[in-house]
Amino acid sequence: MTVAEGGEIRWDLGDGQPGFVSGGDLPPRHHWYLKAGQVATLIGDRILSYVSDHEARDILLAAARALKPGGRFRIVETDWNHPSGAYLDWAQHFNPKQKFTVSSLIDLLQSVNLAPAPVEFCDDARHQHAFPAHFDLYGQTRRSSRTDSRAADPDLKFSSLIVDGIKVSEGTGPGGYTDKIYAVGDSHVRFLAGRDEGIYDWPAGKHAIAFEGYSARFTGLHLGPGLAFNLNSANSKNASKEKIEGLLRDGDIPKGAEILFSFGEIDCRYHVCRQAEAQGRPIPEIVDQVTEQYGIFLDRIAAFGYRVGVWAPPLATWHEETLDPNNPIHGTFEQRHFAIRRFNQRMEDFCRQRNMPFLSLFDLVHDDAGRPIRDWFCDVLHLSQRARPLLYDLMPDGRLP
């Protein structure tokens, strides 16, 4: 990675400019996570307008984590308070997903604990304001009233909405969503919560490992390697039943919250094929026993006043043998793939009958032959954040279907 003179990391999330790393030069996201507080300046030029609100808030959360104290995220967008009808007609031609004004962009920055500093904008009375003299200290944009020749056009009167988000304190804020979705269950919750890497040190006195501050919408609560089959059983090896009851009892999940449960991948990767072989029974019979228990569990939690749903296991690993004793594998890929497909279909049917959300990327991350497309995964078991745009497509308004 290139850093600017003096060792400061400065990124342009678009095409790049002198002294800045270009977004196009960056490798996939799960290779360039930074420790918090390492970046001096970020520039995003016409990015947020072309993603959903959900994705925009995740981008801002990532920026807020990466910036060091005093660091800035310069955001350049089309200004929908602009007084020129010709300008607004021109902007509409690009079919933005979102339309920002100085007020809405300030609200968005404040939701992730970034202090807004307007540089160029039109106020709510549609009066244009130019940027201050210190503009060049924090990076330029080719699309401003100062640098774009179209500013001289008497009809277009070109300018941009430019606001800096300054990191003045630690913490990222909730990202604008106070009604979080709680992703609860096995290690696949970390994808929903916005992380590729796991956390393996169990917090003292807690029922789960929390993944927070990486997703505007989701909070991940990892219970360990829990099985869908054991969710109604006391004193199971992972104690999933007791952990979930503790989270609800202690208020870690607010009453009435939306909960997306993630279970079943471990069942299908190991236990289903193993039990089918040991008992001499067909795989579908074992899968159906698992989904029956999962369904009983979901009905029980829903009866407590929570809106519950299912996050489908994303794959049956392509590995054919156990390499890590903590992640055992049994059966052939074809057997595991069959098991997980039946599991997902059964749970989708269950959720449809009860009007419960069911989210799955399974078909999108497998090819026509049914093999996992490895570019979508960060390891042999887990989805990478590179697949996150697929999740945004499932819930474009940031809410469960």
C-alpha positions as a Markdown table, in Angstrom:
| # | Residue | x | y | z |
|---|---|---|---|---|
| 1 | Met | 0.0 | 0.0 | 0.0 |
| 2 | Thr | 1.2 | 3.5 | -0.8 |
| 3 | Val | 1.2 | 6.2 | 1.8 |
| 4 | Ala | 1.6 | 9.9 | 1.4 |
| 5 | Glu | 4.6 | 11.8 | 2.5 |
| 6 | Gly | 5.0 | 11.8 | 6.3 |
| 7 | Gly | 3.6 | 8.3 | 6.5 |
| 8 | Glu | -0.1 | 9.3 | 6.5 |
| 9 | Ile | -2.5 | 7.0 | 4.7 |
| 10 | Arg | -4.7 | 8.9 | 2.3 |
| 11 | Trp | -7.3 | 7.1 | 0.1 |
| 12 | Asp | -9.3 | 8.3 | -2.9 |
| 13 | Leu | -12.1 | 5.8 | -3.1 |
| 14 | Gly | -12.6 | 6.7 | -6.8 |
| 15 | Asp | -10.0 | 7.3 | -9.5 |
| 16 | Gly | -7.2 | 8.7 | -7.4 |
| 17 | Gln | -5.2 | 11.8 | -7.3 |
| 18 | Pro | -1.5 | 12.7 | -6.5 |
| 19 | Gly | -0.7 | 11.7 | -3.0 |
| 20 | Phe | -3.7 | 9.4 | -2.6 |
| 21 | Val | -4.1 | 5.7 | -2.9 |
| 22 | Ser | -6.7 | 5.0 | -5.6 |
| 23 | Gly | -9.7 | 2.8 | -4.7 |
| 24 | Gly | -9.0 | 0.9 | -7.9 |
| 25 | Asp | -5.5 | -0.1 | -6.6 |
| 26 | Leu | -6.9 | -1.8 | -3.5 |
| 27 | Pro | -7.2 | -5.6 | -3.3 |
| 28 | Pro | -10.5 | -7.2 | -2.1 |
| 29 | Arg | -11.8 | -5.9 | 1.1 |
| 30 | His | -10.9 | -8.9 | 3.3 |
| 31 | His | -7.3 | -8.3 | 2.5 |
| 32 | Trp | -7.1 | -4.6 | 3.4 |
| 33 | Tyr | -8.9 | -4.3 | 6.8 |
| 34 | Leu | -7.0 | -1.7 | 8.9 |
| 35 | Lys | -6.7 | -1.4 | 12.6 |
| 36 | Ala | -8.8 | 1.5 | 13.8 |
| 37 | Gly | -7.4 | 5.0 | 13.5 |
| 38 | Gln | -4.8 | 4.6 | 10.8 |
| 39 | Val | -6.1 | 6.8 | 7.9 |
| 40 | Ala | -5.6 | 10.6 | 7.7 |
| 41 | Thr | -7.9 | 11.4 | 4.8 |
| 42 | Leu | -10.5 | 9.7 | 2.7 |
| 43 | Ile | -12.2 | 11.1 | -0.4 |
| 44 | Gly | -15.4 | 9.6 | -1.9 |
| 45 | Asp | -16.5 | 11.4 | -5.0 |
| 46 | Arg | -20.1 | 10.5 | -6.2 |
| 47 | Ile | -20.2 | 7.2 | -4.4 |
| 48 | Leu | -23.0 | 7.3 | -1.8 |
| 49 | Ser | -25.6 | 8.5 | -4.4 |
| 50 | Tyr | -25.2 | 5.2 | -6.3 |
| 51 | Val | -25.6 | 2.7 | -3.4 |
| 52 | Ser | -28.5 | 2.0 | -1.1 |
| 53 | Asp | -29.0 | 3.8 | 2.2 |
| 54 | His | -28.0 | 0.5 | 4.0 |
| 55 | Glu | -24.7 | 0.3 | 2.0 |
| 56 | Ala | -23.9 | 4.0 | 2.4 |
| 57 | Arg | -24.2 | 3.7 | 6.1 |
| 58 | Asp | -21.9 | 0.7 | 6.1 |
| 59 | Ile | -19.3 | 2.7 | 4.0 |
| 60 | Leu | -19.5 | 5.5 | 6.5 |
| 61 | Leu | -19.0 | 3.1 | 9.5 |
| 62 | Ala | -15.9 | 1.6 | 7.8 |
| 63 | Ala | -14.6 | 5.1 | 7.2 |
| 64 | Ala | -15.2 | 6.2 | 10.8 |
| 65 | Arg | -13.3 | 3.1 | 12.1 |
| 66 | Ala | -10.4 | 3.7 | 9.8 |
| 67 | Leu | -9.9 | 7.4 | 10.4 |
| 68 | Lys | -7.4 | 8.5 | 13.0 |
| 69 | Pro | -8.5 | 11.3 | 15.4 |
| 70 | Gly | -8.7 | 14.5 | 13.4 |
| 71 | Gly | -8.9 | 12.5 | 10.2 |
| 72 | Arg | -11.4 | 13.5 | 7.5 |
| 73 | Phe | -13.7 | 11.8 | 5.1 |
| 74 | Arg | -14.4 | 14.2 | 2.3 |
| 75 | Ile | -17.7 | 13.4 | 0.6 |
| 76 | Val | -18.5 | 14.9 | -2.8 |
| 77 | Glu | -22.0 | 14.4 | -4.2 |
| 78 | Thr | -24.6 | 16.0 | -6.5 |
| 79 | Asp | -26.4 | 18.8 | -4.7 |
| 80 | Trp | -30.1 | 18.3 | -4.8 |
| 81 | Asn | -30.7 | 21.8 | -3.3 |
| 82 | His | -29.1 | 23.3 | -6.4 |
| 83 | Pro | -31.1 | 26.3 | -7.8 |
| 84 | Ser | -30.6 | 25.4 | -11.5 |
| 85 | Gly | -33.2 | 23.3 | -13.1 |
| 86 | Ala | -30.7 | 22.4 | -15.9 |
| 87 | Tyr | -28.3 | 21.1 | -13.2 |
| 88 | Leu | -31.0 | 18.9 | -11.6 |
| 89 | Asp | -32.1 | 17.6 | -15.0 |
| 90 | Trp | -28.5 | 16.7 | -15.8 |
| 91 | Ala | -28.1 | 14.9 | -12.5 |
| 92 | Gln | -31.3 | 12.9 | -12.8 |
| 93 | His | -29.9 | 11.5 | -16.1 |
| 94 | Phe | -27.5 | 9.3 | -14.0 |
| 95 | Asn | -30.4 | 7.6 | -12.1 |
| 96 | Pro | -29.0 | 8.0 | -8.5 |
| 97 | Lys | -30.3 | 5.7 | -5.8 |
| 98 | Gln | -30.2 | 8.5 | -3.3 |
| 99 | Lys | -30.4 | 12.3 | -3.5 |
| 100 | Phe | -28.5 | 14.2 | -0.9 |
| 101 | Thr | -28.8 | 17.7 | 0.4 |
| 102 | Val | -26.5 | 19.4 | 2.9 |
| 103 | Ser | -29.0 | 18.6 | 5.7 |
| 104 | Ser | -29.4 | 14.9 | 4.9 |
| 105 | Leu | -25.6 | 14.4 | 4.4 |
| 106 | Ile | -24.9 | 16.1 | 7.8 |
| 107 | Asp | -27.5 | 13.8 | 9.5 |
| 108 | Leu | -25.8 | 10.8 | 7.9 |
| 109 | Leu | -22.3 | 11.8 | 9.1 |
| 110 | Gln | -23.5 | 12.5 | 12.6 |
| 111 | Ser | -25.1 | 9.0 | 12.7 |
| 112 | Val | -21.6 | 7.5 | 12.6 |
| 113 | Asn | -20.1 | 10.0 | 15.0 |
| 114 | Leu | -18.3 | 12.1 | 12.4 |
| 115 | Ala | -18.5 | 15.9 | 12.8 |
| 116 | Pro | -19.7 | 17.6 | 9.6 |
| 117 | Ala | -17.8 | 20.5 | 8.1 |
| 118 | Pro | -19.5 | 21.8 | 4.9 |
| 119 | Val | -17.1 | 22.9 | 2.2 |
| 120 | Glu | -19.4 | 23.6 | -0.8 |
| 121 | Phe | -23.1 | 23.4 | -0.7 |
| 122 | Cys | -26.5 | 24.9 | -1.5 |
| 123 | Asp | -28.5 | 25.6 | 1.6 |
| 124 | Asp | -32.2 | 24.8 | 2.0 |
| 125 | Ala | -33.1 | 28.1 | 0.5 |
| 126 | Arg | -31.1 | 27.1 | -2.6 |
| 127 | His | -28.4 | 29.7 | -2.1 |
| 128 | Gln | -24.9 | 28.5 | -3.2 |
| 129 | His | -22.0 | 28.7 | -0.8 |
| 130 | Ala | -18.3 | 28.3 | -1.9 |
| 131 | Phe | -15.7 | 26.2 | -0.1 |
| 132 | Pro | -13.2 | 27.8 | 2.3 |
| 133 | Ala | -9.6 | 28.6 | 1.4 |
| 134 | His | -8.3 | 25.5 | 3.2 |
| 135 | Phe | -10.0 | 23.2 | 0.6 |
| 136 | Asp | -6.8 | 22.1 | -1.0 |
| 137 | Leu | -5.3 | 20.9 | 2.3 |
| 138 | Tyr | -7.6 | 17.9 | 2.4 |
| 139 | Gly | -7.7 | 16.8 | -1.3 |
| 140 | Gln | -9.4 | 18.1 | -4.4 |
| 141 | Thr | -12.3 | 17.1 | -6.6 |
| 142 | Arg | -12.5 | 17.8 | -10.3 |
| 143 | Arg | -16.2 | 18.4 | -9.8 |
| 144 | Ser | -16.6 | 21.6 | -7.8 |
| 145 | Ser | -17.4 | 25.2 | -8.6 |
| 146 | Arg | -13.7 | 26.0 | -8.4 |
| 147 | Thr | -12.3 | 23.2 | -10.6 |
| 148 | Asp | -15.1 | 22.3 | -13.1 |
| 149 | Ser | -15.4 | 24.5 | -16.2 |
| 150 | Arg | -19.2 | 24.0 | -16.2 |
| 151 | Ala | -19.4 | 26.4 | -13.3 |
| 152 | Ala | -19.1 | 29.2 | -15.8 |
| 153 | Asp | -22.2 | 28.0 | -17.7 |
| 154 | Pro | -25.0 | 30.5 | -16.8 |
| 155 | Asp | -27.7 | 27.9 | -17.0 |
| 156 | Leu | -25.9 | 25.0 | -15.3 |
| 157 | Lys | -24.0 | 27.0 | -12.6 |
| 158 | Phe | -22.2 | 23.8 | -11.7 |
| 159 | Ser | -21.2 | 23.1 | -8.1 |
| 160 | Ser | -21.2 | 20.1 | -5.8 |
| 161 | Leu | -22.2 | 19.1 | -2.4 |
| 162 | Ile | -18.9 | 18.7 | -0.5 |
| 163 | Val | -18.9 | 18.0 | 3.2 |
| 164 | Asp | -16.1 | 16.7 | 5.4 |
| 165 | Gly | -16.8 | 14.2 | 8.1 |
| 166 | Ile | -14.2 | 14.8 | 10.9 |
| 167 | Lys | -13.4 | 12.1 | 13.5 |
| 168 | Val | -13.2 | 14.1 | 16.7 |
| 169 | Ser | -13.7 | 11.2 | 19.2 |
| 170 | Glu | -13.6 | 7.4 | 19.4 |
| 171 | Gly | -16.7 | 5.3 | 18.6 |
| 172 | Thr | -18.7 | 5.0 | 15.5 |
| 173 | Gly | -22.3 | 5.5 | 16.5 |
| 174 | Pro | -25.2 | 3.3 | 15.5 |
| 175 | Gly | -25.1 | 4.3 | 11.8 |
| 176 | Gly | -28.5 | 5.8 | 11.9 |
| 177 | Tyr | -30.4 | 2.6 | 12.7 |
| 178 | Thr | -31.4 | 2.3 | 16.3 |
| 179 | Asp | -33.7 | -0.7 | 15.6 |
| 180 | Lys | -30.9 | -3.1 | 14.9 |
| 181 | Ile | -31.3 | -6.6 | 13.5 |
| 182 | Tyr | -29.7 | -9.1 | 15.8 |
| 183 | Ala | -27.9 | -11.9 | 13.9 |
| 184 | Val | -27.6 | -14.8 | 16.4 |
| 185 | Gly | -26.1 | -18.2 | 16.1 |
| 186 | Asp | -23.0 | -19.8 | 14.6 |
| 187 | Ser | -19.9 | -18.2 | 13.0 |
| 188 | His | -21.9 | -17.2 | 9.9 |
| 189 | Val | -23.3 | -14.3 | 11.8 |
| 190 | Arg | -20.1 | -12.4 | 11.4 |
| 191 | Phe | -20.7 | -12.0 | 7.6 |
| 192 | Leu | -24.0 | -10.3 | 8.4 |
| 193 | Ala | -22.3 | -8.1 | 11.0 |
| 194 | Gly | -19.7 | -6.9 | 8.5 |
| 195 | Arg | -16.6 | -8.9 | 9.3 |
| 196 | Asp | -14.5 | -11.6 | 7.7 |
| 197 | Glu | -12.3 | -12.3 | 10.7 |
| 198 | Gly | -13.5 | -14.2 | 13.7 |
| 199 | Ile | -13.1 | -13.3 | 17.4 |
| 200 | Tyr | -12.1 | -16.3 | 19.5 |
| 201 | Asp | -11.6 | -14.9 | 23.0 |
| 202 | Trp | -14.9 | -15.4 | 24.9 |
| 203 | Pro | -15.8 | -12.3 | 26.9 |
| 204 | Ala | -16.1 | -12.9 | 30.6 |
| 205 | Gly | -19.6 | -13.1 | 31.9 |
| 206 | Lys | -21.2 | -12.8 | 28.4 |
| 207 | His | -23.6 | -15.2 | 26.6 |
| 208 | Ala | -22.1 | -14.4 | 23.1 |
| 209 | Ile | -19.2 | -12.8 | 21.2 |
| 210 | Ala | -20.5 | -9.5 | 19.9 |
| 211 | Phe | -19.7 | -8.1 | 16.5 |
| 212 | Glu | -20.7 | -4.5 | 16.6 |
| 213 | Gly | -19.8 | -1.3 | 14.7 |
| 214 | Tyr | -19.1 | -2.9 | 11.4 |
| 215 | Ser | -22.6 | -2.9 | 10.0 |
| 216 | Ala | -25.2 | -0.1 | 10.2 |
| 217 | Arg | -28.0 | -2.6 | 10.3 |
| 218 | Phe | -26.7 | -5.8 | 12.0 |
| 219 | Thr | -25.3 | -6.7 | 15.4 |
| 220 | Gly | -23.8 | -10.1 | 15.4 |
| 221 | Leu | -24.0 | -12.4 | 18.4 |
| 222 | His | -21.9 | -15.5 | 18.0 |
| 223 | Leu | -22.8 | -18.3 | 20.3 |
| 224 | Gly | -20.1 | -20.7 | 19.3 |
| 225 | Pro | -20.6 | -23.9 | 17.2 |
| 226 | Gly | -24.2 | -24.5 | 17.9 |
| 227 | Leu | -26.4 | -27.0 | 16.1 |
| 228 | Ala | -29.9 | -26.4 | 14.9 |
| 229 | Phe | -30.9 | -29.9 | 16.1 |
| 230 | Asn | -30.0 | -29.0 | 19.7 |
| 231 | Leu | -31.8 | -25.6 | 20.0 |
| 232 | Asn | -34.5 | -27.0 | 22.3 |
| 233 | Ser | -32.1 | -29.2 | 24.3 |
| 234 | Ala | -30.8 | -28.2 | 27.7 |
| 235 | Asn | -27.2 | -28.8 | 28.5 |
| 236 | Ser | -26.0 | -29.4 | 24.9 |
| 237 | Lys | -22.3 | -29.2 | 24.3 |
| 238 | Asn | -22.5 | -25.6 | 23.1 |
| 239 | Ala | -25.4 | -24.6 | 25.5 |
| 240 | Ser | -27.1 | -22.7 | 22.7 |
| 241 | Lys | -30.5 | -22.9 | 24.4 |
| 242 | Glu | -29.2 | -21.4 | 27.6 |
| 243 | Lys | -27.1 | -18.7 | 25.8 |
| 244 | Ile | -30.1 | -17.5 | 23.8 |
| 245 | Glu | -32.4 | -17.5 | 26.8 |
| 246 | Gly | -29.7 | -15.5 | 28.7 |
| 247 | Leu | -29.5 | -12.9 | 25.9 |
| 248 | Leu | -33.2 | -12.4 | 25.9 |
| 249 | Arg | -33.5 | -12.4 | 29.7 |
| 250 | Asp | -30.6 | -9.9 | 30.3 |
| 251 | Gly | -31.8 | -7.5 | 27.6 |
| 252 | Asp | -28.8 | -8.0 | 25.3 |
| 253 | Ile | -31.5 | -8.4 | 22.6 |
| 254 | Pro | -34.3 | -5.8 | 23.3 |
| 255 | Lys | -37.9 | -7.0 | 23.7 |
| 256 | Gly | -39.6 | -7.1 | 20.3 |
| 257 | Ala | -36.4 | -6.9 | 18.3 |
| 258 | Glu | -35.8 | -8.5 | 14.9 |
| 259 | Ile | -33.6 | -11.6 | 15.2 |
| 260 | Leu | -32.1 | -13.5 | 12.3 |
| 261 | Phe | -31.0 | -16.9 | 13.4 |
| 262 | Ser | -28.0 | -18.6 | 11.8 |
| 263 | Phe | -27.9 | -22.4 | 12.4 |
| 264 | Gly | -27.7 | -25.6 | 10.3 |
| 265 | Glu | -24.3 | -25.3 | 8.5 |
| 266 | Ile | -22.5 | -27.5 | 11.1 |
| 267 | Asp | -25.4 | -29.9 | 11.1 |
| 268 | Cys | -25.2 | -30.4 | 7.4 |
| 269 | Arg | -21.4 | -30.3 | 7.2 |
| 270 | Tyr | -20.9 | -33.1 | 9.7 |
| 271 | His | -23.7 | -34.5 | 11.8 |
| 272 | Val | -26.4 | -35.2 | 9.2 |
| 273 | Cys | -24.2 | -37.3 | 6.9 |
| 274 | Arg | -22.6 | -39.0 | 9.9 |
| 275 | Gln | -26.0 | -39.9 | 11.5 |
| 276 | Ala | -27.4 | -41.1 | 8.2 |
| 277 | Glu | -24.5 | -43.4 | 7.8 |
| 278 | Ala | -24.5 | -44.6 | 11.5 |
| 279 | Gln | -28.3 | -45.2 | 11.5 |
| 280 | Gly | -28.5 | -46.6 | 8.0 |
| 281 | Arg | -31.2 | -44.0 | 7.1 |
| 282 | Pro | -31.6 | -41.6 | 4.2 |
| 283 | Ile | -30.1 | -38.2 | 4.5 |
| 284 | Pro | -33.5 | -36.5 | 3.9 |
| 285 | Glu | -34.9 | -38.1 | 7.1 |
| 286 | Ile | -32.1 | -36.8 | 9.2 |
| 287 | Val | -32.3 | -33.3 | 7.7 |
| 288 | Asp | -36.1 | -33.3 | 8.4 |
| 289 | Gln | -35.5 | -34.1 | 12.0 |
| 290 | Val | -33.1 | -31.2 | 12.3 |
| 291 | Thr | -35.5 | -28.7 | 10.6 |
| 292 | Glu | -38.3 | -29.9 | 12.8 |
| 293 | Gln | -36.3 | -29.0 | 15.9 |
| 294 | Tyr | -35.3 | -25.6 | 14.3 |
| 295 | Gly | -38.9 | -24.8 | 13.6 |
| 296 | Ile | -40.1 | -25.7 | 17.1 |
| 297 | Phe | -37.4 | -23.3 | 18.4 |
| 298 | Leu | -38.4 | -20.5 | 16.1 |
| 299 | Asp | -42.0 | -20.7 | 17.1 |
| 300 | Arg | -41.0 | -20.6 | 20.7 |
| 301 | Ile | -38.9 | -17.5 | 20.4 |
| 302 | Ala | -41.6 | -15.8 | 18.2 |
| 303 | Ala | -44.1 | -16.5 | 20.9 |
| 304 | Phe | -42.0 | -14.3 | 23.3 |
| 305 | Gly | -42.8 | -11.3 | 21.1 |
| 306 | Tyr | -39.7 | -11.2 | 18.8 |
| 307 | Arg | -39.8 | -11.1 | 15.0 |
| 308 | Val | -37.6 | -14.0 | 14.0 |
| 309 | Gly | -36.2 | -15.2 | 10.7 |
| 310 | Val | -33.6 | -17.5 | 9.2 |
| 311 | Trp | -30.2 | -16.8 | 7.6 |
| 312 | Ala | -29.6 | -19.8 | 5.4 |
| 313 | Pro | -26.3 | -21.7 | 5.5 |
| 314 | Pro | -24.3 | -20.4 | 2.5 |
| 315 | Leu | -22.5 | -23.6 | 1.4 |
| 316 | Ala | -21.4 | -27.2 | 2.0 |
| 317 | Thr | -17.6 | -26.8 | 2.1 |
| 318 | Trp | -15.7 | -28.0 | -0.9 |
| 319 | His | -13.1 | -29.6 | 1.4 |
| 320 | Glu | -13.4 | -33.4 | 1.4 |
| 321 | Glu | -11.6 | -34.1 | 4.7 |
| 322 | Thr | -11.3 | -32.5 | 8.1 |
| 323 | Leu | -8.3 | -30.2 | 8.3 |
| 324 | Asp | -9.3 | -28.5 | 11.5 |
| 325 | Pro | -10.8 | -30.6 | 14.4 |
| 326 | Asn | -12.9 | -27.6 | 15.4 |
| 327 | Asn | -14.6 | -27.7 | 11.9 |
| 328 | Pro | -15.2 | -31.5 | 11.2 |
| 329 | Ile | -16.4 | -32.7 | 7.9 |
| 330 | His | -18.3 | -35.9 | 7.0 |
| 331 | Gly | -19.5 | -37.4 | 3.8 |
| 332 | Thr | -18.9 | -36.5 | 0.2 |
| 333 | Phe | -19.4 | -33.0 | -1.2 |
| 334 | Glu | -22.4 | -34.3 | -3.0 |
| 335 | Gln | -24.0 | -35.7 | 0.2 |
| 336 | Arg | -23.3 | -32.5 | 2.1 |
| 337 | His | -24.6 | -30.3 | -0.8 |
| 338 | Phe | -27.8 | -32.4 | -1.0 |
| 339 | Ala | -28.3 | -32.1 | 2.8 |
| 340 | Ile | -27.8 | -28.3 | 2.9 |
| 341 | Arg | -30.1 | -27.8 | -0.1 |
| 342 | Arg | -32.9 | -29.8 | 1.5 |
| 343 | Phe | -32.3 | -28.0 | 4.8 |
| 344 | Asn | -32.6 | -24.6 | 3.2 |
| 345 | Gln | -35.7 | -25.6 | 1.2 |
| 346 | Arg | -37.4 | -26.9 | 4.3 |
| 347 | Met | -36.6 | -23.8 | 6.3 |
| 348 | Glu | -37.7 | -21.5 | 3.5 |
| 349 | Asp | -41.1 | -23.4 | 3.3 |
| 350 | Phe | -41.4 | -23.2 | 7.1 |
| 351 | Cys | -40.7 | -19.4 | 7.1 |
| 352 | Arg | -43.1 | -18.8 | 4.2 |
| 353 | Gln | -46.0 | -20.5 | 6.0 |
| 354 | Arg | -45.4 | -18.3 | 9.0 |
| 355 | Asn | -44.6 | -15.1 | 7.2 |
| 356 | Met | -41.1 | -15.1 | 8.7 |
| 357 | Pro | -38.1 | -13.6 | 6.9 |
| 358 | Phe | -35.8 | -16.1 | 5.1 |
| 359 | Leu | -32.6 | -14.8 | 3.6 |
| 360 | Ser | -30.3 | -16.9 | 1.5 |
| 361 | Leu | -27.4 | -16.2 | -0.9 |
| 362 | Phe | -26.9 | -19.9 | -1.5 |
| 363 | Asp | -28.0 | -20.0 | -5.2 |
| 364 | Leu | -26.1 | -16.7 | -5.9 |
| 365 | Val | -22.7 | -18.0 | -4.6 |
| 366 | His | -22.8 | -21.4 | -6.5 |
| 367 | Asp | -22.3 | -22.0 | -10.2 |
| 368 | Asp | -24.7 | -23.8 | -12.5 |
| 369 | Ala | -23.1 | -27.1 | -11.6 |
| 370 | Gly | -23.8 | -26.5 | -7.9 |
| 371 | Arg | -20.2 | -25.8 | -6.9 |
| 372 | Pro | -19.3 | -22.9 | -4.6 |
| 373 | Ile | -17.9 | -19.9 | -6.4 |
| 374 | Arg | -14.8 | -19.5 | -4.3 |
| 375 | Asp | -14.4 | -15.8 | -5.0 |
| 376 | Trp | -17.4 | -15.2 | -2.8 |
| 377 | Phe | -15.8 | -16.8 | 0.3 |
| 378 | Cys | -13.0 | -15.7 | 2.6 |
| 379 | Asp | -12.2 | -19.3 | 3.6 |
| 380 | Val | -13.6 | -22.8 | 3.0 |
| 381 | Leu | -16.6 | -22.1 | 5.2 |
| 382 | His | -17.5 | -18.4 | 5.4 |
| 383 | Leu | -18.8 | -15.8 | 3.0 |
| 384 | Ser | -16.5 | -12.9 | 2.4 |
| 385 | Gln | -17.6 | -9.2 | 2.6 |
| 386 | Arg | -17.1 | -9.2 | -1.2 |
| 387 | Ala | -20.5 | -10.9 | -1.2 |
| 388 | Arg | -22.1 | -8.1 | 0.8 |
| 389 | Pro | -23.6 | -6.3 | -2.3 |
| 390 | Leu | -25.6 | -9.5 | -2.8 |
| 391 | Leu | -27.0 | -9.0 | 0.7 |
| 392 | Tyr | -27.9 | -5.4 | 0.0 |
| 393 | Asp | -29.9 | -6.6 | -3.0 |
| 394 | Leu | -31.9 | -8.9 | -0.7 |
| 395 | Met | -32.8 | -6.0 | 1.6 |
| 396 | Pro | -32.3 | -2.7 | -0.3 |
| 397 | Asp | -34.1 | -0.6 | 2.3 |
| 398 | Gly | -32.0 | -2.2 | 5.1 |
| 399 | Arg | -34.9 | -4.1 | 6.5 |
| 400 | Leu | -35.8 | -7.8 | 6.5 |
| 401 | Pro | -38.3 | -8.7 | 3.8 |
